[in-house]
């Protein structure tokens, strides 16, 4: 089994916030960068967000471009990647866009002791997979690998990004910086406090800097599996566009 190639994708303000304090969905990026993210989605086998992001953003997590969806279908793939989330509380609305948008597989990871309750609450809208308590991201990526996922895109929020980084599971980070500040102390941040592998003594390698209209993309190599050429593909794998 090959562990999925993990790309963390995030857009934040200059001062490191993902949104405002109020859940009004502050756009951190622009149309050109949204299109870049759509391409990254189209190249992925699964897209993962935390349960708080599902609740706060009511995210669809679908490939937007019809051309990209068509290329995936031509390659024998669903129009959009699998959707993945993780929850301890099970507080997920079954009518949220995460579950209702798109004819793709939805996977919910949870602590083993809460499986029956969460499975009953979701009523069959997703595959519920029990793991440890708490759920470790290493177990999540191992299970996704067994399910055939070779490229995993993690879109946040801050707690999930923190878990992947602290557990040293990310192969690359694609970080977009918006040209403004938020300055609200209770607003969600890119990461939470943690013991990160990358320190002043072990610096992450900056592989690419790219202006995209009024934002800038910083692309960091976080593992030896980092793919230099723009899109990320584990050894021996190809993107849907190439199949």
C-alpha positions in Angstrom: 0.0 0.0 0.0 1.2 3.5 -0.9 0.5 6.3 1.5 -1.4 9.1 -0.3 0.6 12.1 -1.4 -0.8 14.9 0.9 -1.1 18.5 -0.3 -2.2 21.1 2.2 -4.0 24.0 0.5 -4.8 27.2 2.3 -5.5 30.9 1.7 -4.9 33.3 4.6 -4.6 37.0 5.4 -1.3 38.7 5.8 -1.7 38.2 9.6 -2.5 34.5 9.3 -6.3 34.3 9.5 -8.6 32.1 7.4 -11.7 34.1 7.9 -13.4 36.7 10.2 -14.8 35.9 13.6 -18.3 35.8 12.2 -19.0 32.9 9.8 -19.7 35.1 6.8 -17.1 33.4 4.5 -14.5 36.1 3.8 -12.9 35.5 0.3 -9.2 35.3 0.8 -8.4 34.7 -2.8 -9.4 35.8 -6.4 -10.9 34.2 -9.5 -7.5 33.2 -11.0 -6.4 31.4 -7.8 -9.8 29.7 -7.4 -9.2 28.3 -10.8 -5.8 27.0 -9.8 -7.4 25.4 -6.7 -10.0 23.8 -9.0 -7.2 22.2 -11.1 -5.7 20.8 -7.9 -9.0 19.4 -6.9 -9.4 17.8 -10.3 -6.0 16.1 -9.9 -6.8 14.7 -6.5 -8.5 11.4 -5.5 -10.0 12.8 -2.3 -10.5 16.2 -0.7 -10.6 16.5 3.1 -11.8 19.2 5.5 -12.5 19.2 9.2 -16.0 18.9 10.7 -15.9 22.6 11.8 -15.3 23.6 8.2 -18.3 21.6 7.1 -20.4 23.3 9.7 -19.0 26.8 9.2 -18.6 27.0 5.4 -21.3 24.6 4.1 -18.6 23.6 1.5 -19.5 21.7 -1.7 -15.9 20.5 -2.4 -16.6 19.8 -6.1 -14.6 20.4 -9.3 -16.2 23.5 -10.8 -14.9 23.4 -14.4 -17.1 21.3 -16.7 -14.0 20.6 -18.9 -12.1 19.2 -15.9 -15.1 17.1 -14.8 -15.4 15.8 -18.3 -11.7 14.8 -18.4 -12.1 13.0 -15.1 -15.1 11.1 -16.5 -13.2 10.2 -19.7 -10.5 8.8 -17.4 -13.0 6.5 -15.7 -13.2 8.6 -12.6 -16.1 10.4 -10.8 -16.6 14.0 -11.9 -15.2 15.1 -8.5 -13.0 13.4 -5.9 -14.2 11.7 -2.8 -15.1 13.9 0.1 -13.6 13.2 3.5 -14.1 14.7 7.0 -13.4 13.7 10.6 -15.5 14.3 13.7 -15.6 13.4 17.3 -19.0 14.9 18.2 -20.9 13.8 15.1 -22.4 17.2 14.8 -22.8 17.2 11.0 -26.0 18.2 9.3 -27.1 15.6 6.8 -28.6 18.3 4.6 -25.2 20.2 4.3 -23.6 20.6 0.9 -20.8 18.2 2.0 -23.3 15.4 1.8 -25.9 16.5 -0.7 -23.7 18.1 -3.5 -22.2 15.8 -6.0 -22.6 12.1 -6.8 -19.3 11.1 -5.1 -18.4 9.0 -2.1 -18.4 10.7 1.3 -16.3 9.3 4.1 -16.6 10.3 7.8 -13.9 9.2 10.2 -14.7 9.1 13.9 -13.6 7.5 17.2 -14.5 3.8 17.4 -16.6 4.2 20.5 -18.9 6.7 18.7 -19.4 4.8 15.4 -22.9 3.5 16.1 -24.2 6.8 17.2 -22.7 8.8 14.4 -23.8 6.2 11.8 -27.4 6.4 13.1 -27.3 10.2 13.0 -26.0 10.4 9.5 -28.5 7.9 8.2 -26.5 6.4 5.4 -25.4 9.6 3.7 -21.8 8.7 4.1 -19.4 5.8 4.9 -18.6 6.0 8.6 -15.1 4.6 9.4 -14.2 4.1 13.1 -10.6 4.7 14.2 -8.8 5.5 17.5 -9.8 8.0 20.1 -8.7 10.6 19.3 -8.6 9.9 15.5 -5.0 10.1 14.3 -4.3 11.5 10.8 -1.8 8.8 10.2 -4.6 6.2 10.6 -6.8 8.3 8.2 -4.2 8.4 5.4 -3.4 4.7 5.8 -7.1 3.9 5.5 -7.5 6.2 2.5 -4.5 4.5 0.9 -6.2 1.1 1.3 -9.2 2.7 -0.5 -7.2 3.6 -3.5 -6.5 7.2 -2.7 -3.1 8.3 -4.1 -3.5 12.1 -3.9 -5.2 13.7 -0.9 -5.9 17.4 -0.9 -6.5 18.9 2.6 -8.4 22.2 2.6 -8.5 22.9 6.3 -9.4 24.3 8.6 -6.7 25.2 11.1 -7.1 22.3 13.4 -6.8 19.8 10.6 -3.8 21.5 9.0 -2.2 21.5 12.4 -2.8 17.8 12.9 -1.3 16.9 9.5 1.7 19.2 10.1 2.4 18.0 13.7 2.2 14.4 12.6 4.6 15.1 9.7 2.2 13.7 7.1 2.2 16.6 4.6 4.3 16.3 1.4 3.7 19.9 0.3 2.0 23.1 1.4 0.4 25.4 -1.0 -0.1 28.7 1.0 -1.8 31.7 -0.6 -1.4 35.1 1.1 -4.2 37.6 0.6 -3.3 41.4 0.5 -5.1 42.4 3.6 -5.3 42.0 7.4 -8.1 40.6 9.5 -6.9 41.5 13.0 -9.7 39.7 14.9 -8.4 37.6 17.8 -11.2 35.1 17.8 -11.1 34.5 14.0 -9.9 31.1 12.8 -6.1 30.9 12.1 -4.1 28.8 9.5 -2.7 26.7 12.3 -3.1 26.2 16.1 -0.3 25.8 18.6 1.7 22.6 18.2 5.1 20.9 18.1 5.9 21.3 14.4 8.7 19.4 12.7 9.8 22.5 10.8 11.7 24.8 13.1 14.6 27.3 12.9 16.8 24.2 12.9 14.8 22.3 10.2 13.5 24.8 7.7 10.9 24.0 5.2 12.1 24.4 1.6 10.4 27.1 -0.4 10.0 25.5 -3.9 8.0 28.2 -5.7 6.8 31.7 -5.3 4.1 32.8 -7.8 2.1 36.1 -7.9 -1.5 35.4 -9.0 -3.1 38.8 -9.6 -3.3 40.4 -6.2 -2.3 37.3 -4.1 0.9 35.3 -3.9 1.3 31.5 -3.8 4.1 30.1 -1.6 4.7 26.4 -2.3 6.7 24.5 0.3 8.3 21.1 -0.1 7.7 19.2 3.2 8.9 15.7 2.3 11.2 13.9 -0.1 8.2 12.9 -2.1 7.6 16.6 -3.2 6.8 16.9 -6.9 8.8 19.7 -8.4 6.7 20.2 -11.6 3.6 22.0 -10.4 1.2 19.1 -9.9 1.8 16.5 -7.3 1.9 12.9 -8.3 3.3 10.0 -6.2 5.9 7.8 -8.0 4.2 5.8 -10.8 1.0 7.8 -10.6 -0.4 10.2 -13.2 -3.1 12.8 -13.1 -6.5 12.2 -14.5 -5.6 14.5 -17.4 -2.8 12.1 -18.4 -4.8 8.9 -18.2 
